[in-house]
Amino acid sequence: MDSVVVIRSDTDSGPRPDSAVMISSTTAGGAEDIRLDWLAGASVVGLTAGASAPPAVVDEIITALSGLGPLSVSERITTTESIRFGLPKEVRH
């Protein structure tokens, strides 16, 4: 993998990617944050998103990445989360 794009919002409280362990990485909140010149020359670009990333944003970023040339997309599920969070009692009906 030559580069990694991490989809996250500025308000995401999760850990930031450690760019020291990646060849090239950037974070994006949406397709408007993708600068193809950052990824020029990469033959493989990884794309990762947390559970809170809207599928539409992931799709928009994949479309933006197609500006690099022919695109092949494969999904790899590395973990399945089963934790469910209940609503706070203040907002339950």
N, C-alpha and C positions, 0 to 999 in steps of 0.2 A: 504494500500500500504506500503510495507516494504522499498523499495528503488526506486530512480528515476534516470534515465540516461537522461541527456540533451544533444542533438546533436547540436553542434555548432563548428564553426571554431575559431581559436585563434584570427582572425581578425574581428570577429563578433562584431559590436558596440552596440548590444542590452544589456539589463541589465543582470548581472550574477545572477544565481539562489541563493536564500538565503538559505544556507544549515542549518541555525538555525531553519527554520520552517519545515524541512524535517528530517525524521528518518535517512536516508542515501542518499547522492546524489553524483554524479560525472558527469563531462562533458566529451564528446567524440567527436572527429572530424572524427572518422572512427572506423571500427571494430578493428583495431590494438590497439586502446586505451582501449578496454574493457578488464578488468582483472576480470575473473570470481570469483576469491577469494574475491573481494570486495563485491560481491553479494551473496556469498554462504550463504545458510540458508534462503534467502528471498523466501517467497511463492508468492508474487506479486511484480513485477518490473514494474514501470511506465516508459514509453519512450516518450519523447516529442522532437519535432523539430520545428524550425522556417521555414518560407516560403522559406528561401534561402537554406535549407538543400536538397541536391540532393536525389531524391527517391532511387537511387542505394545505397547510403550510409545508408539510413534508413534500406533497405533490408539486407545489409551486417551486420549491428548491430543486427538485429533480428536473423539472422543466427548465429551470435556469441553467442547470449543469449541462443540459443537452447542447448549450451554446459552445461547449468545448469540442463537440464532434459526436460521432456515433456513440450511443449510450446503451449499456446493458445493465439492467437492474436485477439484483438478487437480494432477497430478504433473508437475514440470518437472525433467528431468535436465540439469544444466549441465555435468557432466563424468563420464567413466567412468574409474575407476581400474583399472589393470592390474598394479600392483605386488603381488607376493606375498612374504610374509615367511616364511622357513623357521624351524622350531623350533631353539632353541639346542642345540648338540651334547650338553649335559648331560641333555636330556630326550628325545632321539631314541632310538629302539630299534634 
